[in-house]
Amino acid sequence: MTKIEMSFTKDELRLLTKLLYTGYYVCESEEDSEPEKKAKELLVDRFLQVALTYQVMDGIEYESEYDRHFLDADHEDELLEDYNDFIEDSFWDELIFRLGRRDLEREVGETKLRNMANLEKITKEEKHMEKYRKEIEENGIQRIGILKGTTA
């Protein structure tokens, strides 16, 4: 295998390690094969080891039991703040999109929606999505629920 060498400043290595660590959480999947899982873990471990060696991040610990490097809980939480914000934002964005799409489908019907031009679909969906954006902004999750026995 061809080796590629690069050099980084400490700040770049800190940022790259943070991005890799966060990316690991985004890409981690129960569907991963053992070799895929191991390859991801080893790459994260290599970066954490280098980050520890060059003292670019606090909270990196070596666990001999697993022969791997980890972040302690406080530093992991701090490092994953961006990831947690992404998950939160993605949830609300996806909920608003799906509710808007559902309402548009109810309004025009499945066949007409499927045959609708993209620009028209986006414009009409946006109208429905806006009411959910406003509702969630004003009331959060307080008024979201499931109505039993209704389909409309």
C-alpha positions as CSV (number, residue, x, y, z in Angstrom):
1,M,0.0,0.0,0.0
2,T,1.3,3.4,-0.9
3,K,1.9,5.7,2.1
4,I,1.0,9.3,1.9
5,E,2.7,11.8,4.2
6,M,1.4,15.1,5.3
7,S,2.4,17.6,7.9
8,F,0.1,19.7,10.1
9,T,0.3,22.4,12.6
10,K,-0.9,21.6,16.1
11,D,-4.0,23.6,15.5
12,E,-4.7,21.8,12.2
13,L,-4.1,18.4,13.9
14,R,-6.5,19.3,16.7
15,L,-9.1,20.3,14.2
16,L,-8.6,17.3,12.0
17,T,-8.8,15.0,15.0
18,K,-12.0,16.6,16.1
19,L,-13.5,16.3,12.6
20,L,-12.4,12.6,12.4
21,Y,-13.8,11.8,15.8
22,T,-17.1,13.5,15.1
23,G,-17.2,11.9,11.6
24,Y,-16.7,8.5,13.3
25,Y,-20.0,9.0,15.2
26,V,-21.8,10.0,12.0
27,C,-20.5,7.1,10.0
28,E,-20.7,4.4,12.7
29,S,-23.3,1.8,11.8
30,E,-24.7,-1.4,13.1
31,E,-24.5,-2.6,9.5
32,D,-20.7,-2.2,9.4
33,S,-18.8,-5.5,8.9
34,E,-16.2,-6.3,11.5
35,P,-13.3,-5.3,9.1
36,E,-15.0,-1.9,8.4
37,K,-15.6,-1.3,12.1
38,K,-12.0,-2.2,13.0
39,A,-10.6,0.0,10.2
40,K,-12.6,3.0,11.5
41,E,-11.6,2.4,15.1
42,L,-7.9,2.0,14.1
43,L,-7.9,5.2,12.2
44,V,-9.4,7.2,15.0
45,D,-7.0,5.5,17.4
46,R,-4.0,6.5,15.2
47,F,-5.1,10.2,15.2
48,L,-5.7,10.2,19.0
49,Q,-2.3,8.6,19.5
50,V,-0.6,11.3,17.4
51,A,-2.7,14.1,19.1
52,L,-1.6,12.7,22.5
53,T,2.1,12.5,21.4
54,Y,2.1,16.1,20.3
55,Q,-0.1,17.3,23.1
56,V,-2.6,19.0,20.9
57,M,-5.7,17.9,22.9
58,D,-6.5,17.4,26.5
59,G,-8.4,14.3,27.8
60,I,-6.8,11.6,25.6
61,E,-6.1,8.4,27.5
62,Y,-4.6,5.1,26.5
63,E,-6.5,2.1,27.7
64,S,-4.2,-0.9,27.7
65,E,-7.2,-3.3,28.2
66,Y,-8.4,-2.4,24.7
67,D,-5.0,-1.3,23.3
68,R,-6.6,1.9,22.1
69,H,-6.8,5.6,22.8
70,F,-10.0,7.2,24.0
71,L,-11.2,10.6,25.1
72,D,-12.3,10.9,28.7
73,A,-16.1,11.5,29.1
74,D,-15.8,15.3,29.7
75,H,-13.6,15.9,26.7
76,E,-15.7,13.6,24.5
77,D,-18.8,15.5,25.4
78,E,-17.1,18.8,24.6
79,L,-15.8,17.4,21.3
80,L,-19.2,16.1,20.3
81,E,-21.1,19.3,20.9
82,D,-21.2,20.0,17.2
83,Y,-22.4,16.5,16.4
84,N,-25.1,16.8,19.0
85,D,-26.2,20.1,17.6
86,F,-26.2,18.6,14.1
87,I,-28.4,15.7,15.3
88,E,-30.9,18.1,17.0
89,D,-31.1,20.4,13.9
90,S,-31.4,17.4,11.5
91,F,-34.3,16.0,13.6
92,W,-36.3,19.2,13.4
93,D,-35.5,19.8,9.8
94,E,-36.5,16.3,8.8
95,L,-39.7,16.4,10.9
96,I,-40.7,19.7,9.3
97,F,-39.9,18.5,5.8
98,R,-41.9,15.2,6.3
99,L,-44.9,16.9,7.8
100,G,-44.9,19.5,5.0
101,R,-44.6,16.7,2.3
102,R,-47.4,14.8,4.0
103,D,-49.7,17.8,4.0
104,L,-48.9,18.6,0.4
105,E,-49.7,15.0,-0.6
106,R,-53.0,15.2,1.3
107,E,-53.8,18.5,-0.5
108,V,-53.0,17.4,-4.1
109,G,-53.0,13.6,-4.0
110,E,-50.1,11.1,-4.4
111,T,-50.3,10.9,-8.3
112,K,-50.3,14.7,-8.8
113,L,-47.5,15.1,-6.3
114,R,-45.4,12.5,-8.1
115,N,-45.9,14.2,-11.4
116,M,-45.4,17.7,-10.2
117,A,-42.4,19.7,-11.4
118,N,-39.6,20.1,-8.8
119,L,-39.9,23.9,-8.5
120,E,-43.6,23.8,-8.0
121,K,-43.3,20.9,-5.5
122,I,-40.7,22.8,-3.5
123,T,-42.7,26.0,-3.5
124,K,-45.9,24.3,-2.3
125,E,-44.0,22.2,0.3
126,E,-42.4,25.4,1.6
127,K,-45.9,26.8,2.4
128,H,-46.7,23.7,4.5
129,M,-43.3,23.5,6.1
130,E,-43.5,27.2,7.2
131,K,-46.5,26.6,9.4
132,Y,-44.6,23.7,11.2
133,R,-41.4,25.9,11.5
134,K,-43.5,28.6,13.2
135,E,-45.3,26.1,15.4
136,I,-42.1,24.5,16.6
137,E,-40.3,27.8,17.1
138,E,-43.2,29.1,19.2
139,N,-44.1,25.9,21.2
140,G,-41.3,23.4,20.7
141,I,-42.5,19.9,21.3
142,Q,-45.3,20.8,23.7
143,R,-48.1,20.6,21.2
144,I,-46.8,17.7,19.1
145,G,-48.6,14.4,19.6
146,I,-50.4,11.5,17.9
147,L,-54.1,11.7,17.3
148,K,-55.6,8.2,17.7
149,G,-58.3,7.1,15.3
150,T,-57.8,9.8,12.7
151,T,-56.1,9.7,9.3
152,A,-56.8,13.3,8.1
